[in-house]
Amino acid sequence: MRDPLTAPEKPHEGWWRYLDAVRRPRGVVAGCLLVLLIGAALLVPLFTGGYDQQSADTFLGPSWRHLFGTDELGRDVFVRTLYGLRSDLVLLFAGVPISAVLGTLLGVLGALSRPLGLAIQRVFDIIIGFPSLILGIVIVLIMGTGLWGLTVTIVLFGLPGFGRLARAAMLAQEQREYVVAARVLGISRWKVLVRHILPNSVDAIIVHAAIAMVIAIFLETGLSIVGLGLQPPQPSLGMLLNTGVRFLSLSPMYVLGPTVVLILLALSFSLLSDALNEAVTRK
């Protein structure tokens, strides 16, 4: 039997833990919610004419035709919510993976070189020192509002978390017996890093990626509420909340509908992170 203190875990063995995570109660709920939300966001163009179809029927109440009612321009709020969900998912699945890759690389470089590591940690300290909303405002003001500004904000804000996590995981793995044995046998440090240390450090990074999704959701929402997110007529969940709050007394569903979808999206990634964390800690 393999001794976990003297031999690295084979990379393919770790994937079974991730599959085990989605079979847990929290993982099942998270998976169902994500499939439902992602499916609705992907399929909405097939059943609607677009997110900016206007009509004379303004501020209609919820009905089978308009589940969330209509807005001030007669547009279907439910349709715009699904398109807003689509925009948010594009931001999440673009920004968070880029942040994870760049942050992990910076963390690894910081572990390999002490001077470089100190410099990278000071940069991370500067990023962490800014409140997320203030950091987002600064970046968006420099790059301009829209998809690119939000994506860069999500990437930069996520770098310290991934970088420090990768550095800590790598330093912990370097103290294990199988790494020491490999170095005694003359195997190069880079080969040990690529073949053994990084594959055995990926668990914590994947769990943190699910948490970073939740952070990115609320970061986009916060920037959109202050008017620095996607610009009309292109919807996002945050932008719908920003606009709908002005007409809350006329159409409560204008705010309530996107809020429910936003909460479900954040809840799904939160439950997924819990399920992944429970699965990987059993190894």
Buried (B, 14 or more C-beta within 10 A) or exposed (E): EEEEEEEBBEEEEBEEBBEBBBEBEBBBBBBEBBEEBBEBBEEBBEEBEEBBEEEEBBBBEBEEEBBBBBBBBBBBBBBBBBBBBBBBBBBBEBBBBBBBEBBBBBBBBBBBEEEEBEEBBEBBEEBBEBEBBEBBBEBBEEBEBBBEBBBBBBBBBBBBBBBBBBBBBBBEBBEBEBBEEBEEEEBEEEEBBEBBBBBBBBBBBBBBBBBBBBBBBBBBBBBBBEEBBBBEBBBBBBBBBBBBEEBEEEBBBBBBBBBEBBEBBBBBBBBBBBBBBBBBEEE
